């Protein structure tokens, strides 16, 4: 089983994440088997999730309800800042028309990590 890490921004400095099993197509999402609330940054959320996922080599990641890819858990732990930037870029690319996504990718990689 490869878990799903779901990260949500709740407020200006409030993030939460949940870990759950994957689901078959068309089935409702299973309940979270682990959840943590009240983390103050996107990077802190990723770092904390890596600790909860130490028994898994890879994880599917969702941010704000959107799939933003698959990551090695070891990368979540060792490079949370880079992972946060990558996930934010993928999230922004998914919400913009294709011609705008390229410009936003450049802006996001230069911007500081979401707080």
C-alpha positions in Angstrom: 0.0 0.0 0.0 1.2 3.5 -0.8 -0.4 6.1 1.4 -1.9 9.5 0.5 -0.7 12.6 2.3 -3.4 15.3 2.2 -2.2 18.8 3.2 -4.5 21.7 3.7 -3.9 25.3 4.6 -6.5 26.3 7.2 -5.4 30.0 7.8 -2.6 32.4 7.4 -0.2 30.3 9.6 -2.2 27.2 10.1 -1.7 23.9 8.2 -3.0 20.4 8.8 -2.3 17.1 7.2 -3.9 13.6 7.1 -2.5 10.3 6.0 -4.9 7.7 4.5 -4.9 4.7 2.3 -5.4 5.0 -1.5 -8.9 4.3 -2.8 -10.2 2.4 -5.9 -11.5 4.6 -8.6 -15.0 5.7 -7.9 -14.9 4.8 -4.3 -15.2 7.3 -1.4 -11.9 8.2 0.3 -11.1 6.1 3.3 -10.9 7.8 6.7 -7.6 9.2 7.7 -5.5 6.8 9.8 -3.4 9.8 11.1 -4.1 13.5 11.3 -2.2 16.4 12.7 -3.5 20.0 13.1 -2.0 23.3 14.1 1.3 23.3 12.2 2.5 26.9 11.5 4.1 26.5 8.0 3.9 24.4 4.9 7.5 23.2 5.5 6.8 22.2 9.1 3.8 20.3 7.9 5.9 18.4 5.3 8.7 17.7 7.9 6.2 16.4 10.4 4.4 14.2 7.9 7.7 12.6 6.9 8.1 11.4 10.5 4.6 9.9 10.4 5.4 8.1 7.1 8.8 6.6 7.9 7.7 3.0 7.1 6.8 3.9 3.5 9.2 4.6 0.7 6.8 6.8 -1.4 3.6 8.8 -0.8 1.0 10.4 -3.1 0.6 14.0 -2.1 -2.6 16.2 -2.3 -2.6 19.9 -1.5 -5.9 21.8 -1.0 -7.7 18.8 -2.4 -5.7 18.6 -5.6 -3.2 15.9 -6.5 0.3 17.4 -6.8 2.3 14.3 -7.4 4.2 11.5 -5.7 7.3 12.0 -3.5 9.9 9.8 -1.8 9.3 10.0 1.9 13.1 10.4 2.4 13.0 13.6 0.3 10.1 15.0 2.5 12.4 14.5 5.5 15.7 15.6 4.0 14.6 18.5 1.8 11.2 19.8 3.0 11.8 23.3 1.7 12.5 22.1 -1.8 9.5 19.8 -1.7 7.3 22.6 -0.5 8.4 24.7 -3.5 7.8 21.9 -5.9 4.4 21.1 -4.5 3.3 24.8 -4.7 4.5 25.0 -8.3 2.5 21.9 -9.2 -0.5 23.2 -7.4 -0.4 26.6 -9.2 0.1 24.9 -12.5 -3.0 22.9 -12.0 -5.1 26.0 -11.3 -3.9 28.2 -14.2 -4.3 28.1 -18.0 -1.2 26.5 -19.6 0.4 29.8 -20.9 0.1 31.4 -17.4 1.5 28.4 -15.6 5.0 28.7 -17.0 5.3 32.3 -15.8 3.9 31.4 -12.4 6.3 28.5 -12.1 9.3 30.9 -12.4 7.7 33.2 -9.8 7.0 30.4 -7.4 10.5 28.9 -7.5 12.0 32.3 -6.7 9.5 33.2 -4.0 10.1 32.2 -0.4 8.3 29.0 0.8 4.7 29.4 1.7 4.5 30.4 5.4 
